[in-house]
Amino acid sequence: MPKTMEPTSTNPIEQKLIHLAYLQAIDTKIYEIQKIRGDLPNEVKDLEDELIGLENRFRKIEENLHNLQNEVKNYEITIKECKAKIEKYTKQQNNVKNNREFDALSKEIDLQKLEIEVCEKHIKDRKIPIEESKKQLDDTKKMISAKKSELNTKKSELNQILESTRKEEEHYLKLRQKAESKVETRLLNGYKRIRENMRNGLVVVPIQRESCGGCFNAVPPQRRTEVRLMKQIIFCEHCGRILVDETLMQSIVVQ
């Protein structure tokens, strides 16, 4: 790669501004690389989160269906037990010695029949929820399959972009690490704080056409003179960005 050029100066304030402008130039290169990815990283993350939600939903529906089916099985077992008791009590009625014993067995038979009716009602009540759960499972399974397919496509697109820009980004990240070490801690913290609030990542901007190169608001003549003299670090009165002379910014070469 062509040699990267960072000017030097005997003026301490100018040198600080050079270091900041150099860091900004590197960050702009990194920003441009990351911009190529567009919304793909966020789209991949959203799809992954959505997929986790669908899979959790699938498990809950599956668990609910399993519980409903188990309840039906238990009611069916109870019905079989009741029928067995009815058959036993009916046979016992043939061998009773008096009406009191016959009536007691008849009462037990009636109770078992009532229990069967209750169980059959519970089974009937669960038929619709079971069918609904099965449909929800099927629909959710299809949604999971579609989301997985979409996620794989997005991941493939993102991986291709990452691979094509990986070496270039690594190069600039190494340059950035060196550039950060040259900026004094107080200024670096201020730079990072301002950058967090700027959508385009611009912190150090030149004055162009008598205006701030970040927010494009006019810079008063006195401020423009102060920026050009580089005797102090000047901030834009409107957006808070660090203002530098356009010729200084043009002298920074990052490749």
N, C-alpha and C positions, 0 to 999 in steps of 0.2 A: 504494500500500500504506500502511496505518496507520503512524504514526511509531514507530520503535524507541526504547525508552527504557532508558538505562543510568544508574543513580543515581550520584551523586558523594558523596565524604566527605572531610573534613579529616583523618580518621584514616588515616595511610599504610597500615597493615595492612588496614584495612577496605577501602580503595580497591583494594588488590591483590586482595583476595577478591572484590570487585565485578567487577573485570576478568576474573578467572578464572571466576566464575559466569556472566558475560555470554558468554564464549567457550564455556562448557559449554552454555548455552541455545541458541546458534547451532549447535553441533555436534549437539545433540539434534534440532534441526529437520532438519539435513542427514541424520542417521541415519534419521529417520522417512521421509524422501523415498526414500533408498536402499533402505530396508526393503521398500518397495512392489515393488521389482524382484524381491525374493525370491531364489531360487537361479538365476534366469534367466541372469545373466551367467556364472555358473560352468557352467551347463548348456550354454550356447553355446560356451564355451571348451573344455569336455570333448568336445563333438561335433566341433569344429574339429580338435582333436588326434586324435580317433578317425578322422576322415576322412583326415587326413594319413597316419596309420598304414595305413589300408586302401589308399590310393592307392600308397603305397610297396610294400605287399604285392602289389598288382596288377602293378606294374612288374617286381618280382622274378619273379613267376610267369610273366609274359609273356616276360621275358628267358630264363628257364629253358626255356620251351616253344620259343622261337625257336632256342635252342642244340640242343635235342633234335631238332627238325625238320631243322636243318642237318646234324646228324650222320647222320640217316637219308638225306638227299639225297646226302651224301658216300659213304655205303655203297652206295647205289643206283648212283652213278657208277662206283664201284670194281667192282661186279658187272658192269656193262655193259662195262667195260674188260677184265675177266677173260673174259667170253664172247667178246669180239672176239679176244682172244689165243688162246682155245681153237679158235675157227674158223680162225684163221691157222695155228696149229700142226697142226691136223688136215689142212689142205690141204697143208702142207709134208711131212707123212708120206707123201703119195702120190708124192712126188718124191725120197725118200731113196735113197741109194746102198748103204747097209748097215744092218744091225741096230742098230749102235751109235748111229747118228743117229736111227733110229726110236725106240729106247728113251729117248734124251735128250729127244726131243719128247714122248713119252708121259709122262715124268716132269714136264715143264713143264705139260702138260695137267692132270695130277693135282694139281699145286700150285695151279693156277688154280681148279680145282674145289673144293679145300680152302678157298681164299681166299673163294670164293663162299659156301660153307657158313658160314664164320665171320661174314661180313658179314650173311648172312640171319639168323643167330642174334642179332647185335647189333641188327638192325632189329626182330626179334621182341621182344627185351628192352626196347625203347624204346616199344613200342605202349602198354603199360599206363601208364607215366609220362606219355606224351603225352595219353592220354585223361583221366587224373587231373588233369593241368595245365589241360586245356580246361574240365573241370568246375569246378575251383577258380577259374579266370578268370571263368566264368559266374556262380558263386555270389558271388564278390567284387564283380563288376560290379553285381549286384542289391543287395548290401549298401551299396555306395557310393551307388547311386541312392536307396535308402531313407533313408540318413543325410543325404544332401543335402536331401531333401524335409523331413526332421525339422528340420534346421538352419535351413532357410529359414523354416519356421513359427515356430521359437523366436526367430530374429532379428527377424521381423516383429512378434512380441509384445513383444520387448524394445524395439525402435525406437518402437513406439506409446507405451510407458510413458515412455521417455526424452524423447520429444517433448512429452508431456503435462506432464512435470515439469521440463523443461529451464530455462525462464525462472525458475521458483521456486528451483531449485537454484543457478543462476547468481547470483541475488539474494543468497542466503545465503552463497555462497562469497566474494562481494565483501565482505559484512559480516564474514565470518570473517577475511579478510586484514587488515582494519582493526583487528579485535579483537585479533589476534595481536600487532600492532605496539605495543599498549598494555601487553602483559604482558612483564615483564622476562625476559631470556633464560634465567636460571637456573630460574625458575618455569615458563616455557614448555616447556623441555626436560623438566622433571620431569612436567609435565602430559601431554606426549606419551608419555613412557615409561610412565606409569601407564595411559594410554588404550590402549596396545598390548596390555595384558594383560587388558583388560576387554571381555567379549563384547558388552555392551550399550552400550559407549562412554562410560559414566558415570564421571567423575573427581571432579567437584565435586558433592557431594550434601548435602541438608539433613538435620538430625536430626528425625525424625518419630516420635512416640510413644516418645520416649526411646531411639530406636534409629538406627543408621546407615541412611540412605536408599538405600545401595547393597547392603550384605550383610545388613542387618536384624538385626545383632547389637546387643545392648544397649550403650549408651554410659554409662560411669560418671557420676554426678552432677557430680564435679569437672571432668571433661572437658566436660560440657555447659555448665557455667558459663564455662569458658575459651573455648569456641566462641562463646557469646553475647556475651562481652566484646570479642572480636575484637582482642586485644592481640598475638596470634601466630597463625600458621597451624597448625591442628591436623589431624592425620591419624588416620584410623580405625585402632585397634590391630589389627583383624582383617583388613581388606582393603586398607589403605593409601590409601584414597580421602581427598580433602580434605573436611573437614566444615565446613559453614557453618550459620548460623542459618536456620531456615525462613522467617522474615520477610524476610531478605535475598534469598533465592532467589525469593520471591514478588514482590519489588519489580522483578525483572528482566523486561522485556517485549521480546520479539523477534517481529516480524511482517514 
